[in-house]
């Protein structure tokens, strides 16, 4: 898919705008970061105020995610039809307006509709903002500019947004999370309106691929529902999951076939994969998304369910890693921009640090505190900083201007799908391991074991000494022992999940190396043939 993309000769000379443009874009992406993660810590409060069941509430998440994924494919076409800067301003104002309405409404159907609009607007902001940075600034400045962009698009949803939301949920209410987006959206829009608009050469317009969009929408809905709700319905034990999986698979085949027949005029631009760097980075985006979203899900979930901390404390647990995330982004930008180091050089280092961090977290217990986990969390932040800037520059550095926005949309879709896969897999792994661990531990807690008898006796005596009836004290002691077993089963399950994220890279790294070598050789062979 082509975008509004060839840069005019005078655009670089004007530097396209200066700090107003980049600041406005970063603040605009920050609105998406807050709106996109609003349900992570405010879930219980929103369910209570909307009187929704968990299954009904799930549509808030699925609607946002499905339309965000769809938006990644549609936004490049919109940039082809609408001035990119005006498009971003419109999406930012839409995000602020819908968040403002969501803050004063408790109607579930209206909230679902607003979340759908927010998802599409968020995708437009991410694609449009990143494309403008590439098109409006010289290539030599891209590392530092994309480090700044990543602060709003990657660092904020992974660290800053959970801390802000946890504090607002505990001190105010979940509505303030949506309210906080409104001034940000207004400020970002004001800065973008004041910025000099980059000038782009007009290119030939193409008709919109409505059939492709219909097929893609079916696929995305099926994928989103299955990955979001598969664990809830025990995956393929439920007929609806089986049917949606089959419909999604058939729809995907039809969509790919239809895109081939469109000969480059459809939603999917196959010419992107002629660039070996983009093809490699697109594959890496799935692994990186699984690591980012998976670890961002695991750490707060462990803190809330095992350590029994408040939402504020759970959000603040990731906050210090944000500073190290930003530091790694700026250091990597310096190495790439000032020292001329190839972006691929920091990818192994980032992967190694994430692996070490997840391995360290796998030793956490119910007695762990923030101090015990902090070293691993900080290492995770550094590793993600080195990894994400590298793969961004690898993916888009050599793409031609006319289809770079399409590449950005596809790359972000891969990262989002990788995150869905990672979180779904970890949820299932934890749920199954909790049940298995409880069964194994419970099998060893029999009345004939002296340690069990001593534990029950001492607990019963303690409860009786505090005034409880002896029969009731015995039952309470048994119940407390059962809770201990469940708690320990949960700890072991989370430790297994942390190890799973580390092992993901152990298995993925050699495969990625082989893919990189194969793509490089294929590119050399193609250039030699030409």
C-alpha positions in Angstrom: 0.0 0.0 0.0 1.4 3.4 -0.9 1.2 6.4 1.3 1.4 10.1 0.8 5.0 9.6 0.8 7.5 11.1 -1.5 9.2 13.9 0.4 9.5 17.3 -1.3 12.9 18.7 -1.9 12.5 21.6 0.5 11.2 19.5 3.3 14.6 18.5 4.7 15.9 22.0 4.5 13.1 23.2 6.7 13.9 20.3 9.1 10.2 19.9 8.7 9.3 21.7 11.9 11.6 21.5 14.8 10.8 20.5 18.4 7.0 21.3 18.1 6.3 18.5 15.7 8.3 15.8 17.5 6.9 16.9 20.9 3.4 16.9 19.6 3.8 13.5 18.1 5.2 12.0 21.3 2.4 13.5 23.4 -0.2 12.2 20.9 1.2 8.6 21.2 1.1 9.0 25.0 -2.7 9.4 24.7 -2.8 6.0 23.0 -0.5 4.5 25.7 -2.9 5.6 28.5 -6.1 4.7 26.7 -4.7 1.4 25.5 -3.7 0.1 28.9 -6.6 1.6 30.9 -8.2 -1.8 31.6 -5.1 -3.5 33.1 -5.4 -2.1 36.6 -8.9 -0.5 36.5 -10.7 -3.7 35.5 -12.3 -4.4 38.8 -13.5 -0.9 39.4 -15.0 -0.5 35.9 -16.8 -3.9 36.2 -18.4 -2.7 39.4 -19.5 0.6 38.1 -20.9 -0.8 34.8 -22.5 -3.8 36.4 -20.9 -5.9 33.6 -20.0 -9.6 33.8 -16.4 -10.5 33.0 -17.5 -11.9 29.6 -19.3 -8.6 28.8 -16.4 -6.6 30.0 -14.1 -8.5 27.8 -15.6 -6.7 24.8 -14.0 -3.5 25.9 -10.6 -5.1 25.4 -11.5 -7.0 22.3 -13.1 -4.1 20.5 -10.1 -1.9 21.2 -7.5 -4.5 20.1 -9.4 -5.6 17.0 -9.9 -2.1 15.6 -6.3 -1.2 16.5 -5.1 -4.1 14.4 -7.4 -3.1 11.6 -6.2 0.5 11.8 -2.6 -0.6 11.2 -3.6 -1.7 7.7 -6.0 1.2 6.9 -4.0 4.1 8.2 -1.4 4.0 5.3 -4.3 4.3 2.8 -5.7 7.2 4.8 -2.3 8.9 4.7 -2.5 8.5 1.0 -5.7 10.5 0.9 -5.3 13.0 3.8 -2.5 15.2 4.7 -0.5 13.2 7.3 -0.3 16.0 9.9 -4.0 16.8 9.7 -4.7 13.1 10.0 -2.7 12.9 13.2 -4.4 16.0 14.7 -7.8 14.5 13.9 -6.9 11.2 15.5 -5.6 12.9 18.6 -8.7 15.0 19.0 -10.8 11.9 18.5 -8.9 10.1 21.2 -9.3 13.0 23.6 -13.1 13.4 22.8 -13.9 9.7 23.2 -11.9 9.4 26.4 -13.7 12.4 27.8 -17.1 10.8 27.0 -15.9 7.5 28.5 -15.0 9.2 31.7 -18.6 10.3 32.3 -20.4 7.2 31.1 -21.1 3.9 32.7 -23.2 2.4 29.8 -21.4 -0.7 28.7 -22.6 -0.5 25.1 -21.4 3.1 24.7 -18.1 2.3 26.3 -17.6 -0.6 23.8 -18.3 1.8 20.9 -15.9 4.4 22.3 -13.2 1.7 22.8 -13.6 0.7 19.1 -13.0 4.3 18.0 -10.1 4.7 20.4 -8.4 1.6 19.0 -8.7 2.8 15.4 -7.5 6.3 16.4 -4.6 4.8 18.3 -3.4 2.8 15.3 -3.6 6.0 13.2 -1.5 7.9 15.7 1.2 5.3 15.8 1.5 4.7 12.0 1.1 8.4 11.1 3.4 9.7 13.7 6.2 7.3 12.9 5.8 7.8 9.2 6.0 11.6 9.5 9.3 11.3 11.5 10.8 9.3 8.8 9.5 11.5 6.0 10.2 14.9 7.5 13.6 14.5 9.1 17.0 13.5 7.5 18.1 9.9 7.9 21.0 10.9 10.1 18.7 12.1 12.8 16.4 9.0 12.8 18.0 7.2 15.8 17.5 9.9 18.4 14.1 10.9 17.0 12.9 7.3 17.1 14.3 7.0 20.6 12.0 9.9 21.6 9.1 8.4 19.7 9.6 5.1 21.5 9.2 6.9 24.8 5.6 7.6 24.0 4.7 4.5 22.0 6.6 1.7 23.9 8.1 3.0 27.2 4.9 4.7 28.4 2.5 1.8 28.0 5.0 -0.6 29.5 6.0 1.5 32.6 4.5 5.0 33.0 0.9 4.2 32.2 0.5 1.4 34.8 2.0 3.6 37.5 -0.3 6.5 36.7 -3.3 4.3 36.5 -2.6 2.4 39.7 -2.3 5.7 41.6 -5.5 7.1 40.0 -7.5 4.0 40.8 -6.4 4.0 44.4 -6.6 7.7 45.1 -9.5 8.8 42.8 -11.4 6.5 40.4 -10.9 4.8 37.0 -12.7 7.7 35.3 -9.7 9.9 36.0 -7.6 7.7 33.8 -9.8 8.6 30.8 -9.9 12.3 32.0 -6.1 12.4 32.0 -6.1 11.8 28.3 -8.1 15.0 27.5 -5.5 17.6 28.4 -2.8 15.5 26.8 -4.8 15.3 23.6 -5.5 19.1 23.6 -1.8 19.9 24.2 -0.6 17.6 21.5 -3.1 18.9 19.0 -2.1 22.5 19.8 1.6 21.8 19.3 0.9 20.0 16.0 -1.3 22.9 14.8 1.5 25.4 15.6 4.2 23.2 14.0 5.2 23.8 10.3 3.5 21.2 8.2 5.9 19.0 6.3 5.4 19.3 2.5 5.0 16.0 0.6 4.8 15.4 -3.1 1.4 14.1 -4.2 1.4 10.6 -5.7 -1.3 8.7 -7.6 -4.3 7.8 -5.5 -5.6 4.3 -5.4 -9.1 3.0 -4.8 -9.7 1.4 -1.4 -9.8 -2.3 -1.1 -13.2 -2.9 0.5 -13.2 -6.6 -0.1 -9.8 -7.0 1.5 -10.9 -4.9 4.5 -14.0 -7.1 5.0 -11.9 -10.3 4.9 -9.2 -8.9 7.1 -11.8 -7.7 9.6 -13.2 -11.2 9.9 -9.7 -12.6 10.4 -8.8 -10.0 13.0 -12.0 -10.4 15.0 -11.5 -14.2 15.1 -7.9 -14.0 16.1 -8.6 -11.4 18.8 -11.5 -13.3 20.3 -9.6 -16.7 20.3 -6.4 -15.3 21.8 -8.2 -13.1 24.3 -10.9 -15.6 25.4 -9.3 -18.9 24.5 -8.0 -19.4 28.1 -11.4 -18.4 29.5 -13.1 -21.2 27.5 -10.4 -23.8 27.9 -9.4 -23.3 24.2 -10.7 -26.1 21.9 -12.9 -27.7 24.5 -15.4 -25.0 23.6 -17.2 -25.2 20.2 -17.1 -21.4 19.7 -13.3 -21.3 19.9 -13.1 -24.2 17.3 -15.5 -22.5 14.9 -13.8 -19.1 15.2 -10.4 -20.6 14.7 -11.6 -22.4 11.5 -13.4 -19.2 10.2 -10.2 -17.2 10.9 -8.0 -19.7 9.1 -10.2 -19.8 6.1 -10.6 -16.0 6.1 -6.8 -15.6 6.2 -6.3 -17.9 3.2 -9.0 -16.0 1.3 -7.5 -12.6 2.3 -4.0 -13.6 1.2 -5.3 -15.0 -2.1 -7.4 -11.9 -2.8 -4.3 -9.7 -2.0 -2.2 -11.6 -4.6 -4.9 -11.1 -7.2 -5.0 -7.4 -6.4 -1.4 -7.1 -7.7 -0.2 -4.5 -5.3 -3.4 -2.6 -5.1 -4.7 -4.2 -1.9 -4.3 -3.6 1.8 -1.2 -5.8 2.0 1.9 -4.6 0.2 4.0 -7.7 -0.6 6.8 -5.6 -2.0 7.8 -4.8 1.6 9.3 -8.2 1.9 11.7 -7.6 -0.9 13.7 -5.7 1.7 15.5 -8.4 3.7 16.0 -6.1 6.7 12.2 -5.5 6.9 11.4 -9.2 6.5 13.8 -10.0 9.4 12.5 -7.3 11.6 8.9 -8.2 10.9 9.6 -11.8 12.2 11.5 -10.4 15.2 8.5 -8.1 16.0 6.4 -11.2 17.0 9.1 -12.3 19.5 9.7 -8.8 20.8 5.9 -8.2 21.2 5.6 -11.5 23.2 8.5 -10.4 25.4 7.2 -6.9 26.0 3.5 -7.6 26.5 4.1 -10.9 28.2 6.5 -9.6 30.8 4.4 -6.4 31.3 1.5 -8.7 32.1 3.4 -11.1 34.3 5.1 -8.7 36.7 2.1 -6.7 37.8 -0.1 -9.9 37.9 2.5 -11.6 40.2 2.6 -8.5 42.4 -1.2 -8.3 42.7 -2.1 -12.0 43.0 0.9 -13.3 45.0 2.4 -10.4 46.8 -1.1 -8.9 47.4 0.0 -5.3 46.7 -2.3 -2.4 45.8 -2.8 -1.3 42.2 -0.6 1.7 43.0 2.3 -0.4 44.2 1.9 -2.8 41.3 2.1 0.1 38.8 5.1 1.6 40.6 6.9 -1.7 40.5 7.6 -1.2 36.7 8.2 2.6 36.9 11.9 2.5 37.8 12.6 0.3 34.7 11.2 3.1 32.6 14.1 5.3 33.4 16.5 2.5 32.4 14.4 1.8 29.3 14.8 5.5 28.3 18.5 5.5 29.1 19.1 2.4 26.9 17.1 4.0 24.1 19.2 7.2 24.3 22.5 5.2 24.6 21.6 3.0 21.6 20.6 6.2 19.6 24.0 7.7 20.4 25.9 4.6 19.3 23.9 4.4 16.1 24.0 8.1 15.3 27.3 9.4 16.6 29.4 6.3 16.5 28.0 4.7 13.3 27.4 1.3 14.9 25.0 -0.9 13.0 21.6 -1.3 14.7 21.8 -5.1 14.5 24.8 -5.0 16.9 22.6 -4.3 20.0 20.0 -7.0 19.3 21.8 -9.9 20.9 22.7 -7.8 23.9 19.1 -6.8 24.4 17.9 -10.4 24.1 20.5 -11.6 26.6 19.5 -9.0 29.2 15.8 -9.9 28.9 16.6 -13.5 29.3 18.7 -12.9 32.4 16.0 -10.7 33.9 13.3 -13.3 33.3 15.5 -16.0 34.8 16.1 -13.9 37.9 12.4 -13.2 38.3 11.7 -17.0 38.1 13.2 -17.2 41.6 10.6 -15.0 43.2 8.6 -16.2 46.1 5.6 -15.0 48.2 8.1 -13.4 50.5 9.7 -11.4 47.8 9.5 -7.6 47.8 10.1 -4.8 45.3 13.8 -4.7 46.3 14.2 -8.4 45.5 12.7 -8.0 42.1 14.1 -4.6 41.2 17.5 -5.7 39.7 15.7 -8.0 37.3 13.1 -5.4 36.4 15.8 -2.8 35.6 17.7 -5.3 33.5 14.5 -5.9 31.6 14.1 -2.2 30.9 17.7 -1.9 29.5 17.2 -5.0 27.3 14.0 -3.8 25.8 15.5 -0.4 25.1 18.4 -1.9 23.1 16.1 -4.3 21.3 13.2 -2.1 20.2 15.2 0.8 18.8 17.4 -1.6 16.9 14.6 -3.5 15.2 12.8 -0.3 14.4 15.7 1.1 12.5 16.5 -2.3 10.9 12.9 -2.6 9.7 12.4 0.9 8.2 15.8 2.3 7.5 16.0 0.9 3.9 12.4 1.0 2.9 11.5 3.4 0.2 9.4 6.4 1.2 6.4 5.5 -0.9 5.6 2.4 1.2 7.2 3.0 4.5 3.9 3.8 6.3 2.6 0.4 5.1 5.7 -1.2 6.6 5.1 0.6 9.9 1.6 -0.6 10.0 2.5 -4.2 9.3 5.4 -4.2 11.8 3.1 -2.8 14.5 0.5 -5.4 13.7 3.1 -8.1 14.1 4.2 -6.7 17.5 0.5 -6.5 18.7 -0.2 -10.1 17.5 3.0 -11.3 19.2 1.8 -9.6 22.4 -1.6 -11.3 22.1 0.0 -14.7 21.6 2.5 -14.1 24.5 -0.2 -13.1 27.0 -2.6 -15.8 25.9 0.1 -18.5 26.3 1.3 -17.2 29.7 -2.3 -17.1 31.0 -2.9 -20.6 29.9 0.4 -21.8 31.3 -0.3 -20.2 34.7 -3.8 -21.5 35.0 -2.8 -25.1 34.1 0.2 -25.1 36.3 -1.7 -23.8 39.3 -4.1 -26.8 39.0 -1.3 -29.3 38.5 0.9 -27.9 41.3 -2.0 -27.9 43.7 -2.8 -31.5 42.9 0.9 -32.5 43.3 1.3 -30.6 46.6 -2.1 -31.7 47.9 -1.2 -35.4 47.3 1.6 -35.1 49.8 -0.5 -33.5 52.5 -2.1 -36.5 54.1 -3.2 -37.0 57.7 -0.5 -39.6 58.2 2.4 -37.1 57.6 3.7 -35.8 60.9 4.6 -32.4 59.5 1.0 -31.9 58.3 -0.4 -33.1 61.6 1.9 -30.8 63.5 1.0 -27.8 61.3 -2.8 -28.4 61.8 -2.4 -29.0 65.5 -0.4 -25.8 66.1 -2.7 -23.7 64.0 -5.8 -25.1 65.7 -4.2 -24.4 69.1 -3.4 -20.8 68.1 -6.9 -20.1 66.9 -8.5 -21.7 70.0 -6.2 -19.6 72.2 -7.7 -16.6 70.5 -11.2 -17.6 71.5 -12.4 -19.8 68.6 -14.4 -22.9 69.3 -12.2 -26.0 69.0 -14.2 -27.6 66.2 -14.3 -24.3 64.2 -10.6 -23.8 64.9 -9.9 -27.2 63.4 -11.8 -26.4 60.2 -10.2 -23.0 60.0 -6.7 -24.6 60.3 -7.5 -27.0 57.4 -8.8 -24.1 55.3 -5.7 -22.0 56.0 -3.5 -24.9 55.0 -5.4 -25.2 51.8 -4.9 -21.5 51.1 -1.2 -22.0 51.7 -1.1 -24.8 49.2 -3.0 -22.7 46.6 -0.7 -19.8 47.2 2.5 -21.9 46.8 1.0 -23.4 43.6 0.5 -20.0 42.2 4.1 -18.9 43.0 5.5 -22.0 41.3 3.2 -21.3 38.3 4.4 -17.7 37.9 8.0 -18.8 38.3 7.4 -21.3 35.4 5.9 -18.5 33.3 8.9 -16.2 33.9 11.2 -19.1 32.8 9.0 -19.6 29.7 9.7 -16.0 28.6 13.4 -16.6 29.0 13.2 -19.9 27.2 11.3 -18.2 24.4 14.5 -16.4 23.4 16.6 -19.5 23.9 14.7 -21.2 21.2 13.9 -18.2 19.1 17.5 -16.7 18.9 19.1 -19.5 16.8 16.0 -19.5 14.5 16.3 -15.8 14.1 20.0 -16.0 13.3 19.3 -18.7 10.6 16.5 -16.5 9.1 18.8 -13.5 9.1 21.6 -15.4 7.3 19.1 -16.9 4.8 17.6 -13.5 4.0 21.0 -11.9 3.6 22.1 -14.6 1.2 18.8 -14.4 -0.7 19.3 -10.6 -1.1 22.9 -11.0 -2.3 21.7 -13.6 -4.8 18.9 -11.4 -6.1 21.3 -8.4 -6.5 23.8 -10.6 -8.3 21.1 -11.8 -10.7 20.2 -8.2 -11.5 
